[in-house]
Amino acid sequence: MERTETGVRQESVGRPSLGGERDDQTAQRLASEGFLRFIGVKKSYDRRTLVVKGFDLDVAKGEFITLLGPSGSGKTTVLMLLAGFESVTGGDILIGGAPITRTAPNKRNIGIVFQNYALFPHMTVAENLAYPLKARKVGRSTIKTRVEEYLSLVELGEFGNRHPSQLSGGQRQRVALARALIFEPSLVLMDEPLGALDKKLREQMQFEITRLHQRLGFTVIYVTHDQTEALTMSDRIAVFNDGVVQQCATPDELYEQPGNAFVADFIGENNMVPGTVAALEDRTVRVSISGDQHVETALADAKDVGAPCIVSVRPEKIFLEANGSSHDNEIKARFIVRHYVGDFIRYYFELEDGTEITVKLLNDLTAPKFQEGEYARLQWQRSDCFSFRKM
């Protein structure tokens, strides 16, 4: 390494830098801030109503982030802003520290996988894969090698001469995935990529995408409304509602420690029992519910004594008639019906005010049976439930 006349250091490989100490600080700052950054991003189509309201998110290089939410929540709009198919109303998007909001879509080095595959029907599989490389003026021999490599990677080595119409839905989605990856983009966007597949194929492709992500280490922004898909595949999930991220966290944190009533209700299955905050002590909330009964919950965002709240507890966290075991909460509820689902059984109970509570138990010899109208004792731990402000 030596200093040039301009004062800029030159590495032995010929790559310039701005000085060792400053480079280290810059690298550390960018690493801490994220490879991909959304800073106060807003979007309005009519200049009056915001469909995305101040979106902030830092994404590390190689991370798999899922944008999850109901239809119209803003998740797909964020993806389109990142791809460059929609213009940003406010805020900024940075990749590798450089703003891209004024960069043309074809200059952003982003791979995209759509739900409808978007393959060229008149081209063979191999020609579809070669297309993004030809557009980037990659040499013919390199294209041939790369196409063979990526066909093998998605386990379609013998299908290069077929046309998309000769493939199954799962095979076409593999081709679309390979085409999005073959030019080694800095970022891969996936917009409901498995929405057109049946349940079995969806599960196979979930595994396939996860396998490729772990092997190649590309950064993913994935949009879906399928909770199971998000929980199975993601490093982190950003839950959207009405243009706002309600919570962004790892799958287990979202499921076990939802940040508010919307997340608790949207992620997985949950009992949402109305009540009133009766008392607060340390990190514990005492809540009065139907029939003059009380339960204790972990503290969430319901903190005002006397205010209405929602107690959330997941069906698999509740025990029935658990004699001899120690649980923080026990309530009485009337049995309505039991549904056999195969590997587990759902029990439906009702409180005095008509609030329904679902209990989910494994289907084994210990699964209890009740008569309709019979009262049962429902028990669970304080740490397995939360009190949220009423939505």
N, C-alpha and C positions, 0 to 999 in steps of 0.2 A: 504494500500500500504506500502511495506517495502523494504529496500535495502538488497540485498543478498551479499554473500561474494565476488562475482565477480563484484559487483558494479552496476549490472543491476537491475532496478526497476521491481517489480513484482506486477501486479494488483491483486486484491482480487479474480478475476475469473481465475487467473493462466496464463494470456496472457502477455508475456514479452514485454517491450518497451525499448527505448534507452534514457530514461530521458524525463521528461515532456516538458521542454522548447524546446529541440531539436525535439521531436515528433511534437509539434505544428508547428514549422518552416517547418519541412519536409512536413507535411500535407498541410500547406498553399501553399508551393511551388508546390507540385504535383497538388493541386486543381487549381492553377493559370495556370500551364503548360498544364493541361489536363489529363484525365484518359487514353486516347489513344493518342500517339504522333508519328507523322512521321517526322523524322529529316533528311533532305537532301537526301531522298530516290531516288535512280536511278535504272533503269533496262535496260539492253541491252541483246538481244538474240544472237547477232553475234560479240560482243565485239568491234563494231565500231559505231553502230547507237543506240542512246538512245531512247527508247519508253516512258520512264518516266524520266523527267529531273529535278532532285532536288526538289522532292515533300516535302513540309512542311505543317503540319496541326496538330493542337491541338484539341482534341474532349473531351468535358466534359462528365462525367458519366451521362447516361440517355438521351444523346442528339441524335437526329435523323439527320444524315448527309447524303445528297445525292451527289453522284458523277455523274455529268451530262455532256454529250458531244457527238459529232458525233462518228460514228464507227471509230475505229482506233486511238482515241484520247488519250488512255492510262488509262481510268477509270477502265476497267475490269482488266487490269494488276495490278493496285494498289490493287484491291480486292484479286486477287490471291496471291500477295506478303503477304498480311495480313493473309490470310488463311494458308499460308505455302505451297501452291501448286507450287509456283515459288520462286526461290532464289533471294535475293536482290543483285544487282551489287555494290551498294554503299549506304551509309547512314544507318539509324537504325530505327527500329519500337519498341516502348515501350508500354506496357500495365501495368497500375498501377505503373509506374516507373521502371519496369523491362524489359530489352531487350528481344525480342522473336525471333529475326531473325535466331537464331541457335536452336530454340525449334521445335521439331517435330510437325506436324499439329495436331495430336491427343492429344497433351499435352497442347494446347493453350486455351482450354476451350472456344471454339468459335462455335456457332451454325450457320449453313448455309442453306439458302433456294435458290434452283435453279429454273430456268424457267421450266425445264422439270420434276419437282417434285422430281425425284430420289427416289421414294418409292419402297419398295420391293414388287413385284407383287404377290409372293407366300404367303405373310403374310397378315393377317387381319389388319384392321386399328389399333386395339388395340395392336397387335403385333409390328406393325411399330413404334408406340409411345413408347412401352416398350423397344425396341432394345437399344437405347442409354443409358438407365438406367441399363439394364443387362450388357452392356459392361463396365459400371462403378461399377459393382458388388453391386448395390443397392438391399436391401432386398425385398423379394417377396411381402410382405404386403404393403410396401411403394410404390412399382411399381404399384400395383393394385389401390391404392388410388390416386396416381399421374396421372395415365392414365385416370381414371374416371374424375378427376378434369380438366384435359386439354381437354378432349373430350367435357365436358360441356362448357369450356371457349370458344371454337371455334364453339359452338352450333351444335355439332355432337354426342350428348350423346347417340343416338339410333343407331349409325352406327359402333360401335366398332367391330362387327362380320363380317362386309362386307370386301370385298377385293377392292383394288384400282380401278380395272376394273369396279366395280359396282357403282362408284361414278362419279359425274359430274366434269368438270375441276375445277370449283370453290371449290367444296368439297375436291378434291385432294390437291389443294393448301392450304386449311385450315389444312389438315392433315400434310402436309409438314411444315407448320408454327408451328403447335403444337409440332411436333417432334423436331424442332430446338430449341424450348423454354423449353421443359419439363425437361431437366437436369440443368436448370437455369444457362446458360452460362454467362460469363462476357460481351460478345459481340455477336451480331447477324449480319451476313452478308447476304445481299439479292442481288442476281445477276439477274436482269431483271425478277423478280418473276412473274410478271403479263403479260409477253410478249405473252403467248400462249392463253390468254383469250380474248373474244370479249369485245366490249366497255362497255356494261352494267355490265358484270361480273368484268371487271377491276375496274369500279367505286365502285362496292360493296366491292371488296377486298381492295381497297384503304382505305375505311372507316373501314374495319375490322382490317387491320394492324395498322391504327392510333388508333383505340379503344384499342387494346391490348397493344400498346406502352404506351399510357397514363395510362392504368390501372396497368401494370406491371413495367414500368419504365426502361426497358432494353435499352442498347445502340445499335444504329443501324448504319451500313454503308450500304447504298442502292445505287445500280447502275442502271441507266436507261438512255435512250435517249429520253424519253417522258417528255417534258417540263411541261405539265399540271400535270402529276403525281408528278414531283419534287416540283412544286410550291404549290400543295395541301397538301403534306404530311410532308415536311421537316422543321426542325428548321433552318438549314443552307444548302446552296447548293454550291458545288465547281464545277465551270464550267471549263472543260478541253478542250484544243485544242493542238494538236501536242505535247502531253506529258507534257504540262505545264498548271498549274492552272491559268486561266485568271483572275478570281475573285472568292472569297469565301465570301458569305454574306447571310443574311436572304432573303427569297423569295421576300418580298416587296422592299428591297433595291436593289436587282438585277434587278427587273422589273422597278422600278422608277428611279434608279440611276446607270445604267450600267457603268462599269469601262472603257470599251474601245469599239471600233466598233464591234469586234467579239461578245462580250456579248450582245450588243444592238441588233445585227442582229439575234443572235441565240435564245435569250430568248423572247418568244412571237412574236407578229407581229410588224414590225416597217417599217416606211418609211426612206430610206437612200438616202438623197438628196446630190449630189456632189456640192461643192462650194469652195470658197477661203476665208481664214481668211483676213478680211479687217481691223479690228481694235480690240484692247483689252482694256477694262476698268473695273477695279475692278474684279468682278466675271462674267462679261458679255463679250461675243464674238459677234462681228458684222461680218456677213458672206454675201458675194455676191454670188447669185445663178443665175440660168438661166434667161435670158431676162432682165438683168440689175436690178434685184430685190435684195433686202436685207432683211435679217432676223436677229434677235437677239436671242442668245442662252445662256444657262447656260454654264459655263466653265467646260470642261472635260480635255482631254489630247491634244487638238489642240491649241497650244499657240504661234505659229510662224506666225507673220503677213506676208502675201503673199504666205503662204504655202497652198497646196490643203487640203481640209478637207471633212468630211462627216457630214451633219446635220441629226440627227435622231429625229423623232417625231412619236409617236404612233398614229394609225388611229383613236382611240377613243378620242384622245386629240384635234382633229381638229374640228372646227365648220364651217358650211356653211352659208354664207349670214346672219351673226349674227348682224342684224341692231340694233343699240341702246345699244349694249354691248361693253365692253372695253376689247380689246386684244392687246398684245404687238406686234404681227406679223400679217400681212395681205399680201397675194400674190394672183396673178391671175393665173388661170389654166384652161385648156380646158377640158370640160366634154367628157368622152369616153363612158362609159356604167355604168349601175346600176345593181347590183345582189341582188335579194331577197333571204335572208337566213332564214327567219322565224321571229325569235325574233329581228333580226337586219338587216340592209341593208348596203351593201358595195357599195360605189361610187368610180369609177376610173377616175382620172384626169391625164392630161399630161402637163408638162412644155414645153417651146419652144425647149429645147434640147432633148426632148423625154423622160425625166425622168418621171416615173409614180408615182403618189401619190394616196394612198388609204385612204378613209375616212369611218369610221364605225359609223353609227348612229342607235339609237333605232328605231324599226319599230312602229311608232305611227302617229297620224294625222299631226304632224308638219314636218314629213319627206319630204323634198323638191323634186321636179321633174325638170329635165333639158332635153333639147333637145341635141342630139349629136352635138358636135362642139361648143356648147354654152360656154361662159366663165363665171366662177364663182369666188367669193372671198373666199379664204380659210384663216381661222384665228385661232391662238392659242397663248397660253401664253409662254413667255420667259422661265419660270421655267419648262415647259413641254418638252423642247427639249435641245439637247446637241450637241456640236461640237467635233468630234473625228478626230484624225489623219487618213489619208486615209490608208486602209488596203493593 
